């Protein structure tokens, strides 16, 4: 951690976190639904991970990718939980520059990781629908592992230079941020260097990573839609497209808030700070909360495995046997 050992006064300064500007008197009441959402995110993603690890019938590429998504959502939730609840419960607003830098690194790393995992899941759906005969030979366990490793290496290559670049920038101390966690477009406004250059440099990086990911996902669904529409039987069309519903929901609830928040910070400077705060919390809390719920309700094998998990041992019997791995 030598990169954090700096003796200049700039790096010993603090930032002030803000939960919901203008609603400070209601923080105790706001903390109740926020805390419930964090519990749902932690419990839901932990259960999905546990079920996929313990249920042998789920040891397949599409569930491996789902477990990656749940792991990333779990880490993203843990990254923001201490500061969000700290501000709401204890009015603990101060965060050091180094602490802010570390949190910002993990927030953006896990966000970019989630984007990459959604691309891998889009590739899985593309192979399953457009090339079903090659699915088993292409998406082997080894290939799935390679994809996971490549995703992680990609994040390390991109994020560490960004971390070093941020460490070399001087910041104004004691400034009030717009969120209860550190977010690059919000923090960079208080740098001594040109904030416009640094902010749009960060936007370029975000567009490069998540933008190319989103384009790949859209391209995959164009091919998937073409294949589905070529199926003559309406029931088979519906069945083929229903396998993508969960992934489409996951993509929507991740990219729409992310793009909205990024544009609000960089292009709409007159937007009320409370709106930015709400968007930021939606961006980082909605996917971890909604993803396990969607996949639990819409994926037959996950649902069956969860029912088995919560059934008494003596009543399980053969109730969970024979499921075929279909997504409904």
N, C-alpha and C positions, 0 to 999 in steps of 0.2 A: 504493500500500500504506500510505497514511497511517493507516488504521484500526489498524495494528499498532504505530504509534509512540507508545508510552505510557511515561512515565518512572517510574511507580509501581513499588514493589518487587514487587507482586503479579504483574506480567506478566514479570518477570525470573526468576521462580521456575521450578523444574523439577518434572516428574513422573517417577516411576520405572516403567518398563514391566516387565511380567512375562509370560514365555512360558507355562510350565506350572508353577504353584505346587506345590512339593513334589517336583518332578522335575528340579531344577536339575542334578543329577549326570548325568542322562541326556540333557542338551541336545544333545550331539554326535551321539548316536544318533538322537534325535528329528529332528534337522535333516536327516538323509538322506532319509526319506520326504517331509518337508515341502518340501525343495529339489526333489525329483523332481516333486511336484505343481505347484510353481511353473513348472518347465520345461515340463511338459505344458500348463499353462494358457497360457503365453506362446507356445509353439510352435503349439499347436492353434488358438488364436484368430487368430494371425497367418496361418496357412495358410488358414483359412476366409476371412478378409478378402482375401488375395491371390487366391484362386481366384475369388471372386465379382467382384472388380475386373477380372481378366484374361479371364475366360470370358464371352463375349458372350451365350451362351444363358442365363446366370444373371442377366441384367439385367432382372429382373422384381420386382414389389413384394414378394413373399414372401421373396425373397433379399436385397432391400435391407434389410428389417426384420431378417433374420438377420445381415447385416453390421453393423447398428447394435448388435445384441445382442453380437456378438463384439468390437466396438470398446469397448463399455462394460465387458465382462468383462476385456478387456486393460488398460484404464485402472484398473479396480478392483484388479487383480493388482499392477500397478506401484505403486499407492498404498500398499499394505501391505508389499510385499516388502522394502524397505530396513530397516524397523524389526524385522520378524519375524526375518529372517536375522541382523540386527545383534545381537539379543538372544541367539539360539541359538548363533551362531558366536563372537562377540566379547564377549558379556556387556555389550554397550553399552545400558544401561538408561535413561540419562538422556535426557529430551526436554524442551525448553523449552516454556513455555506457548504462545508464538506458533507453534512447530513443531507442537505438539499440536493447536492450533486449526486450522491449515491442513490437517493430515492428517484431522482429524475432519470438516472441511468437505467434503473430496474423497470420503472414505469414504461419508458420507451422501448426497452429491450423486449419486455413481455408483450407489449402491443404489437411490435413488428413480428415477434414470434407467432402470435395469434394469426396475423395476416398470412404468414407463410404456411401455417398449418391448414388454414382454410383453402389455400391453393392446393395443398396435397390432397385434401378431401375432395376438391373439385376434380382433380385428376382421377381419383378413385371412382367417383361417380361417372366420369367420362368413359373410363375403361369398362365399367360394369354395364353400361347401357349401349355404348357405341361399338365396343369390341369385347363382348362377353366371352367369346371362345379363347381369347388371349389373356383374359383377366388373371387366371390362376398361374399362368406361366410368367407374366410380367410382374405382377404385384405379389411376389413371394415374401416370406418373412424377412429374408436377407435384404431384399430391395426396400422394404418398409423401413428397416433399420438404417440403411444407407440414406434414405430420404430424410429421416430424423436427424442423422449426424450432419448432413449437408445443411439443413435448416439452422442448426446450432452454430456451425462454423460460419455461415453467412452472417449471423447476428454478431458474432465476436469480431469478425473482420470489419464490419461497418461501425459498431458501437464504440469500440475502444479508441479509434482515432477521434471520434466525436467527443468522447470523454476528455481526452488530452487537450483537444482544442478549447473546450469549455474551461478547463483548468487554467489555461493561459490568459483568459479574458478577465479583466478587472470589473468588479461589480460595486454598485452603490449599496452600502449596508443599511439595515433598518427599514427597508422598503416593504410595503404591504402587498402581498400577492393576492391574486383573485380566487385562489382555490385552497382547500385544506391539504394540499400536497403540491409538490414541485413539478411544474409542467413547463417544458422548454420555451414555448412562445410567450409565456407569462413572465418567466425569470429573465429572459434575454432583454426585456424592455429596460432593465435597470443596469445594463452594462455601460462602461465608460466608452467603449468602442461603438461604432455605428450600429445601433440596434436594428436598423432596417436591413443592413447587409446580413447580420447574424440571423435575424428572424427568417428572412427569405432563403438564406442558405439552409436553415433547418427545414423550411417548407419544401425546398428542392429535394432534400434527402428523403423527406416523408413521401413526396410524390414519386421519387425513384423507387423506393421500396414498396410502399403500399399501392402506389399507382400502377406499377407493373404487375403486382399481384392481382389487383382488381381487374386489369385488362385480361390477364390470363384466365381468371374465373369467368368473366363475361364471354370470352372466346370459347371456353369449354361448354358453356351453356347454349351458345349458338349452335354448336355441333350436336349437343344433346337434344335440343329442341328439334333440329332437323331430323335426327334419327327417330325421335318419338312421333313426329308428324308423319313419318313414312310408314308407321305401323298402321295397318288397315283396321284392325279390331279396336273399337273405342275402349273396351275394358282393359286391353293390354296397354293402350296408350296411357290410361289413367294409372295403371299399376306401375308402369315404367317411370312416369313423372312423379308419382307419390314417393318414390325412393329419394327424391331430391328436395322434398319439402323442408326437412329439418335443416339441411345445409343452406338452402336459400334464406331461411329465417336467420340462421347464424350469421351469414354474410351481411344481411340487411341491418341487423341490430348492432353489428360492429362498425361497418363502414359509414352508415348515415350519420350517427353521432360524431364519429371521428372527423369526417369531412366538415360537418357543420361547425364543430368547435375550432378546428384549424382555421377555417375561413373567417369565423367571428373574431378571433384574436388578431389576425393579420390584415384583414380587409375592412372590417366593420368596427372601427375604433370607438364609435359612439354607442355601441351596444351596452346596456346596463350591466354592471358587474355581476349582479345576482343571476342574470341570464347565462353569463359565461360559467358561473359556478354550477348552476343546474345542469348545463350541457356537459360539463366536465364529469360530474358525478354520474350522469346517465351513461356517458361514454365508457367509464371504467367500471361501473357497477352493473349495468344492464346485461351485457353478455355473460358474465359469470353467474348471474342469477337465472337468466332465461334459458341458456343453453342446456343445462342438465334437466330442466323441466320439460323442454321441447323433446329432447331425445328420449326421456323416460316415458313420455306419453305417446310419442309417434313411432318408436322403434319397438317392434313386437318382442324381439329377443331380450332387449334391455328390460322391458316391462315384465316379461316372464321371470327373468333372473331376479329382479327386485321383489316380485311377489314371493318367489322361493326364499329369498333372504329373510323376509319378515314373517314368513309362515312358521308356526311351531314345528319342530323337527318331526314329531309323530304324525303330522298331517300332510307332510310334503309328498311322500310316496312317489307316485309317477306323475304328479300334476305338472311338473316343469319339464318333463321329458318330451322329446320329439319335436321341439321347435326348430325351424329350418333356417333361421337367420334372415327372415324377410323383414323389410322395412315397410310399415303400413302407415 
